Amino acid sequence: MKQTDTPSALILLFGATGDLAKRKLFPSLYRLYRKGQLSEKFAVVGIARRGWTNEEFKSHVKASIMSSTKRVEQLDEFITHFYYQSHDVSDSDSYLALKTLSDQLDEQYQLQGNRLFYLAMAPEFFGTIAEHLKTDGLTDTNGYHRLVIEKPFGHDLPSAEELNDQIRKAFAERDIYRIDHYLGKEMVQNIEAIRFANALFEPLWNSRYISNIQVTSSETLGVEERGRYYETSGALKDMVQNHMMQMVALLAMEPPIKLSTEEIRSEKVKVLRALRPITKENASEYFVRGQYGPGQLEDEQLPGYREETNVDPESNTETYVAGKLMIDNFRWAGVPFYIRTGKRMPSKSTKIVVQFKDIPMNLYYQPDQPLAPNLLVIHIQPEEGITLHLNAKRSGQQLQTQPVKLSYANNSVDGMNTPEAYEKLLHDALQGDATNFTHWDEVALSWRYVDVISDAWEETKAEFPNYAAGSTGPKEADELLEKDGFSWWPMATLDVDVCN
């Protein structure tokens, strides 16, 4: 296997028997190993409550990998690096036993004291684990010690501040890696390249040439078995506070002086600080909520949200959010950033549509055929790519135009899908690159913005359900744009032309 410059590391994975580890983390580590992007000097300790043996854990890891890929070369060799410990997250004796095992593996694999602690567990344990790692000596090494945390990071600003204070007692901010898996997606990372590597776009990337930007993330699935979690979260906290706000920050930030972690984060924070404040009194002018009722999608009858397992029959929880964000700075004054996210939509799609302003005078004006606007569409999932929508002369004698598309499909380059977001983020964490992880300042500013909307919604009972499963959402979301003279670009159109 090709050697890499990735440093040696002991990866301590809390929640190793859970769904995230099975579906994402084990396969991602294996792909890094197979590609030679993971040093031979590594070991993984799976940590969970179950009383498994090392062999049972290794069989579990092997099964998860084999279910996710047909390529199994070097799998047996990879599995030899895995170990297991049954653990009680609140018991110091468990951490002392974990320290003994960690020190043994550190010497066995020549890991130089480098440790990556990955918390793939329920968020209520994050602070407890971080404090024990410090007080029980697991961070007392000569190498690095980094903490990787899954969302949600708190459920509002006060809880996030409390959690951050707990964690900062054990880890410095530079060693805390808060995962937002959208930041690991290829085309989200491509936003910077599209903007800053093309003379065609960056001079136009401002209020003089752009009329509005739309960010859509839609799902066809309902809450499935996540009803209990979703009742305490809703679409606002589950999607807007993190994923949607991060994409807006990347789209709106100023060019950094260099592509370093510190400079990119600094520019994103400036965007979040420039967001026009919302009050509880005017929240309804900027944000709309929805909850799906019974409906139909592709001839399948679907239940309403209130009929799902572990959901209150009178639930006030939103499964859909649409909003208008205004960024009050010199570049974006007057340009609305529209966001929408929802469950039980007609299609699964995450895309960004940048709509440019119309030209001052339409020389090709036809009463029955208005000139189509120029669009830049960034396709994030399930397809990956870029589409530029232009106007060209229609074939024939008359001076008429027709829309044309220039497309680049990311998954047509080598005939295979781009790496999983978790694969990229795990590699970044092992390399010490925190660029695509969220800084505390970003988390705090996002919560401060979202909390006002959440408080306003909690104080009023919504008229739910207000959209049918399989539809595009409540009519109020359309009205949000109509009053500005715009409309949503359809979820199921503007697709990238994928190469076969």
C-alpha positions in Angstrom: 0.0 0.0 0.0 1.2 3.5 -0.9 2.4 5.4 2.2 1.1 8.9 3.0 2.1 11.9 5.0 -0.9 11.4 7.2 0.4 11.2 10.8 0.0 8.1 12.9 -3.0 8.2 15.2 -5.1 6.3 17.7 -8.8 6.8 16.8 -11.0 6.4 19.9 -14.6 6.0 18.6 -17.3 6.5 21.2 -20.6 5.1 19.9 -18.9 2.4 17.9 -21.9 0.1 17.8 -24.2 2.8 16.5 -25.7 3.5 13.1 -23.4 6.4 12.2 -20.3 4.3 12.7 -21.7 1.4 10.8 -23.0 3.3 7.8 -20.4 6.1 7.5 -17.3 5.9 9.7 -16.1 2.4 9.2 -16.5 2.4 5.4 -14.9 5.9 5.2 -11.8 4.8 7.2 -11.6 1.7 5.0 -11.6 3.8 1.8 -8.9 6.0 3.2 -6.8 2.9 4.0 -7.4 1.3 0.6 -6.3 4.6 -1.1 -3.2 4.9 0.9 -4.4 8.0 2.7 -4.3 6.4 6.1 -0.9 5.7 7.7 -0.1 2.1 8.5 0.6 3.3 12.0 -3.0 3.6 13.2 -5.3 1.8 15.5 -9.1 2.2 16.2 -10.6 1.5 19.6 -14.4 1.0 19.4 -16.1 2.2 22.6 -19.7 1.5 23.6 -21.8 -0.1 26.4 -22.3 -3.5 24.8 -20.1 -6.3 26.2 -18.5 -7.3 22.9 -15.2 -9.0 22.5 -12.5 -7.8 20.0 -13.5 -10.5 17.6 -17.2 -9.6 17.7 -16.3 -6.0 17.1 -14.0 -6.8 14.2 -16.8 -9.0 12.6 -19.2 -6.1 13.0 -16.8 -3.7 11.3 -16.1 -6.1 8.5 -19.8 -6.7 7.8 -20.5 -2.9 7.7 -17.7 -2.4 5.1 -18.8 -5.4 3.0 -22.3 -4.1 2.9 -21.2 -0.7 1.6 -18.6 -1.7 -1.1 -17.7 -4.5 -3.5 -14.0 -3.8 -3.2 -12.6 -5.7 -0.3 -8.9 -5.8 -1.1 -6.7 -5.4 2.1 -9.9 -5.7 4.2 -8.5 -8.4 6.5 -5.3 -6.5 7.0 -7.4 -3.3 7.8 -9.5 -5.1 10.4 -6.4 -6.2 12.4 -6.1 -2.5 13.5 -9.4 -2.6 15.4 -10.0 -3.2 19.1 -13.0 -2.9 21.4 -13.8 -1.8 25.0 -17.1 -1.9 26.8 -17.4 1.4 28.5 -19.5 3.5 30.9 -19.1 7.2 29.9 -19.7 8.4 33.5 -17.3 6.0 35.3 -13.7 7.0 35.8 -12.7 3.3 36.1 -13.8 2.8 32.5 -11.5 5.7 31.4 -8.6 4.4 33.3 -9.0 1.0 31.6 -9.2 2.8 28.3 -6.1 4.7 29.1 -4.2 1.5 29.8 -5.3 0.1 26.4 -4.5 3.3 24.6 -1.0 3.4 26.0 -0.4 -0.2 25.0 -1.6 0.5 21.4 0.4 3.7 21.3 3.6 1.7 21.9 2.5 -1.3 19.7 1.8 0.9 16.7 4.3 3.6 17.3 1.6 6.3 17.4 3.6 9.0 19.1 0.8 9.9 21.4 -1.5 11.2 18.6 -5.1 10.7 19.6 -8.4 11.5 17.8 -11.5 11.2 20.0 -14.6 10.8 17.9 -18.0 11.3 19.7 -20.6 9.5 17.6 -23.0 9.5 20.5 -26.1 11.2 21.9 -25.2 14.9 22.5 -26.0 14.8 26.2 -22.8 12.8 26.7 -20.4 15.2 24.9 -19.5 17.4 27.9 -19.2 14.4 30.3 -16.8 12.5 28.0 -14.6 15.5 27.2 -14.2 16.3 30.9 -13.3 12.6 31.7 -10.8 12.4 28.9 -9.0 15.3 30.5 -9.3 14.4 34.2 -8.6 10.7 33.7 -5.4 11.3 31.8 -6.2 10.3 28.2 -5.1 13.6 26.8 -1.8 13.5 28.7 0.4 12.5 25.7 3.2 14.1 23.7 1.2 14.0 20.5 -1.9 15.8 19.4 -5.3 15.2 20.9 -8.3 16.3 18.9 -12.0 16.0 19.6 -14.5 15.4 16.8 -18.1 16.1 17.7 -21.3 15.4 15.7 -24.3 17.8 15.6 -26.3 19.0 17.3 -24.0 21.3 19.3 -26.6 22.3 21.8 -30.3 23.0 21.2 -30.1 26.8 21.6 -27.5 29.4 22.3 -27.5 29.0 26.2 -27.1 25.2 25.9 -24.4 25.5 23.3 -22.5 28.0 25.5 -22.8 25.6 28.4 -21.5 22.7 26.3 -18.7 24.7 24.9 -17.6 25.8 28.3 -17.5 22.2 29.4 -15.5 21.0 26.4 -13.1 24.0 26.5 -12.0 22.9 30.0 -10.4 19.8 28.3 -9.6 20.9 24.8 -8.4 24.1 23.1 -10.6 25.5 20.4 -8.0 24.6 17.8 -8.4 20.9 18.8 -12.2 20.9 18.6 -13.6 19.7 15.3 -17.4 20.2 15.1 -18.7 18.2 12.1 -21.1 19.6 9.6 -21.1 16.8 7.0 -22.4 19.2 4.3 -19.0 20.9 4.5 -17.5 17.7 3.4 -19.5 17.4 0.3 -17.5 18.0 -2.9 -19.7 20.6 -4.5 -20.0 22.6 -1.2 -16.3 22.8 -1.1 -16.4 23.7 -4.8 -18.2 27.0 -4.0 -14.9 28.6 -3.1 -13.3 27.4 -6.4 -16.2 28.5 -8.5 -16.0 32.0 -7.0 -12.3 32.6 -6.5 -10.8 30.7 -9.4 -12.9 32.2 -12.2 -12.7 35.7 -13.5 -16.1 35.1 -15.1 -17.9 35.0 -11.7 -16.1 36.9 -8.9 -16.5 40.4 -10.5 -20.2 39.7 -10.9 -20.7 38.3 -7.4 -22.5 41.2 -5.8 -25.7 43.2 -5.6 -25.1 45.0 -8.9 -25.4 41.8 -11.0 -27.2 39.2 -8.8 -30.9 39.5 -8.1 -31.3 36.7 -5.6 -29.8 33.4 -4.5 -31.8 30.3 -3.6 -30.6 27.4 -1.5 -32.8 24.3 -1.4 -32.4 21.1 0.4 -35.3 18.7 0.0 -35.9 15.2 1.1 -38.5 12.6 0.0 -38.3 10.8 3.3 -40.3 11.6 6.4 -38.9 11.4 9.9 -38.9 7.6 9.7 -37.7 6.2 13.1 -36.4 9.6 14.2 -39.7 10.9 15.6 -38.5 11.3 19.2 -35.4 13.3 18.2 -37.3 15.4 15.6 -39.9 16.4 18.1 -37.2 18.2 20.1 -35.5 19.6 17.0 -37.6 20.3 13.9 -36.3 21.5 10.5 -35.1 24.8 11.8 -32.6 23.4 14.3 -31.9 20.2 12.3 -31.1 21.9 9.0 -31.2 25.7 9.0 -29.0 26.4 12.1 -26.1 24.4 10.6 -26.2 23.2 7.0 -28.1 26.0 5.4 -26.4 28.8 7.3 -23.0 27.4 6.4 -23.8 27.3 2.7 -25.1 30.9 2.9 -21.8 32.0 4.6 -19.7 30.3 1.9 -21.7 32.0 -0.9 -21.7 35.4 0.7 -18.2 35.7 2.3 -15.5 38.1 1.0 -12.5 36.6 -0.7 -10.0 35.6 2.0 -6.4 36.8 1.8 -5.4 33.1 1.5 -7.2 29.8 1.7 -6.2 29.0 5.2 -8.5 27.7 8.0 -8.2 31.0 10.0 -8.9 33.3 7.0 -11.8 31.4 5.6 -13.4 31.1 9.1 -12.9 34.8 9.6 -14.8 35.7 6.4 -17.6 33.4 7.2 -18.0 34.9 10.7 -18.3 38.4 9.1 -21.2 37.2 7.0 -23.0 35.8 10.0 -22.4 39.1 11.9 -23.9 41.0 8.9 -27.2 39.1 8.9 -30.1 41.5 9.3 -31.5 40.9 12.8 -35.0 39.4 13.1 -37.3 40.1 16.0 -40.1 37.9 17.3 -42.6 40.5 16.0 -41.4 40.4 12.4 -40.2 36.8 12.2 -43.2 35.9 10.0 -42.1 38.4 7.4 -38.9 36.5 6.9 -39.6 32.9 7.8 -42.3 30.4 7.0 -42.9 27.0 8.7 -44.7 23.9 7.5 -45.6 20.4 8.6 -46.6 17.6 6.2 -50.0 15.9 6.3 -51.1 12.7 4.6 -50.3 12.7 0.9 -49.1 10.6 -2.1 -45.8 10.2 -3.8 -45.3 7.9 -6.9 -48.6 6.1 -6.2 -47.6 5.5 -2.5 -49.9 6.7 0.2 -47.9 8.5 2.9 -48.9 9.3 6.5 -48.8 12.8 7.9 -46.1 13.8 10.4 -48.5 13.6 13.3 -49.2 10.0 12.4 -45.5 9.0 12.6 -44.1 6.9 15.4 -43.1 8.8 18.6 -44.7 12.0 17.4 -47.3 14.0 19.4 -50.7 13.8 17.6 -51.0 17.6 18.2 -47.4 18.3 17.4 -46.4 21.9 16.7 -43.0 20.8 15.2 -42.1 22.0 11.7 -40.9 19.7 9.0 -40.4 22.5 6.5 -38.8 25.9 6.7 -38.5 28.6 4.1 -36.8 31.9 4.9 -35.3 35.1 3.5 -31.9 36.2 4.8 -30.7 39.7 4.2 -27.0 40.4 4.5 -26.5 44.1 5.4 -23.0 44.8 4.0 -21.6 46.6 1.0 -21.5 43.6 -1.3 -25.0 42.2 -0.7 -27.2 45.1 0.3 -30.7 44.5 -1.1 -30.0 40.9 -2.3 -32.3 38.3 -0.7 -30.8 34.8 0.1 -33.8 32.4 0.1 -33.5 29.1 1.8 -35.9 26.2 2.1 -35.6 22.7 3.5 -38.3 20.1 4.0 -39.3 16.5 4.4 -41.7 14.6 2.2 -40.9 16.7 -0.8 -41.5 15.4 -4.4 -37.7 15.0 -5.0 -34.5 14.6 -3.1 -32.2 17.5 -4.0 -29.7 20.0 -2.6 -28.8 22.8 -5.0 -27.9 26.4 -5.1 -29.4 28.7 -7.8 -27.7 32.1 -8.4 -30.1 34.2 -10.4 -28.4 37.2 -12.3 -30.3 40.4 -12.9 -31.9 40.9 -16.3 -30.1 43.0 -18.9 -31.3 46.7 -19.0 -32.8 46.4 -22.4 -34.1 43.2 -24.1 -33.4 43.6 -27.8 -34.8 40.1 -28.4 -38.1 40.9 -26.7 -41.1 38.7 -27.8 -44.5 39.3 -26.1 -45.1 35.6 -25.8 -41.6 34.6 -24.9 -39.8 36.5 -22.2 -36.0 36.3 -22.1 -35.0 33.6 -19.6 -32.7 34.8 -16.8 -29.0 33.8 -16.6 -28.6 31.2 -13.8 -25.6 29.5 -12.2 -26.8 26.3 -10.6 -24.5 24.4 -8.2 -25.8 20.8 -7.8 -24.7 19.3 -4.4 -26.8 16.1 -4.1 -27.8 13.6 -5.4 -26.1 14.7 -8.6 -22.9 16.8 -8.4 -22.0 19.4 -10.9 -22.5 22.9 -12.2 -24.9 24.2 -14.8 -24.8 27.7 -16.4 -28.0 28.8 -18.0 -27.6 31.2 -20.9 -29.6 32.5 -23.9 -28.6 31.8 -27.5 -30.1 32.5 -30.9 -32.7 29.9 -32.0 -31.9 28.3 -35.4 -33.7 29.9 -38.3 -34.2 33.2 -39.9 -36.0 35.1 -37.1 -34.1 36.8 -34.2 -35.4 34.6 -31.4 -33.6 33.2 -28.5 -33.7 29.9 -26.6 -32.3 28.9 -23.2 -29.1 26.7 -23.4 -27.2 24.9 -20.7 -23.5 24.5 -20.2 -23.0 21.6 -17.8 -20.3 19.9 -15.8 -21.1 16.7 -14.0 -18.7 15.8 -11.3 -19.5 12.1 -11.2 -18.9 11.7 -15.0 -15.2 12.4 -14.8 -14.1 9.0 -13.9 -17.3 7.1 -13.9 -17.6 6.8 -10.1 -19.1 8.8 -7.3 -17.0 11.4 -5.5 -15.7 10.5 -2.0 -18.2 10.4 0.9 -18.3 13.6 2.9 -17.2 11.7 6.0 -14.2 10.3 4.2 -13.0 13.8 3.5 -13.7 15.1 7.0 -12.0 12.2 8.7 -8.9 12.7 6.6 -9.0 16.4 7.3 -9.2 15.8 11.1 -6.3 13.4 11.0 -4.3 15.9 9.0 -5.2 18.7 11.5 -7.0 20.7 8.8 -10.1 22.4 10.5 -11.2 24.4 7.5 -14.3 22.4 6.8 -15.4 22.2 10.4 -17.4 24.8 12.3 -15.7 27.3 14.7 -17.4 28.2 17.9 -18.0 31.7 16.7 -20.0 30.4 13.7 -22.0 28.1 16.0 -22.8 30.9 18.4 -23.8 33.4 15.8 -26.0 30.8 14.0 -27.8 30.0 17.2 -28.3 33.7 18.1 -30.0 34.2 14.7 -32.2 31.0 14.8 -33.2 31.3 18.5 -35.3 34.4 17.8 -37.3 32.5 15.1 -37.7 29.4 17.3 -38.9 31.5 20.3 -41.5 33.2 18.0 -42.8 29.9 16.8 -43.0 28.4 20.2 -45.3 31.2 21.4 -47.8 30.7 18.6 -49.8 27.5 17.7 -49.3 26.8 14.0 -52.1 25.7 11.7 -50.6 22.3 10.9 -50.6 20.3 8.7 -50.3 22.9 5.9 -48.8 20.9 3.0 -49.4 17.4 1.7 -46.7 14.8 1.7 -45.3 14.7 -1.8 -45.9 18.3 -2.5 -43.5 21.3 -2.6 -44.5 22.8 0.7 -47.0 25.4 2.0 -48.3 28.2 -0.2 -46.9 30.7 2.3 -43.4 29.8 1.1 -44.3 30.8 -2.4 -45.9 34.0 -1.2 -42.6 34.8 0.7 -40.9 35.3 -2.7 -43.8 36.6 -4.7 -44.0 39.7 -2.6 -40.4 40.4 -3.7 -41.2 39.7 -7.4 -39.5 36.3 -7.4 -40.5 32.7 -7.4 -38.8 29.4 -6.4 -37.0 27.6 -9.1 -38.6 24.1 -9.3 -36.9 21.4 -7.2 -37.1 18.7 -9.9 -35.8 20.8 -12.8 -32.5 22.6 -13.6 -30.8 19.2 -13.3 -27.2 18.7 -14.4 -26.6 16.8 -17.5 -24.9 13.7 -16.2 -22.5 11.8 -18.5 -23.1 8.1 -19.0 
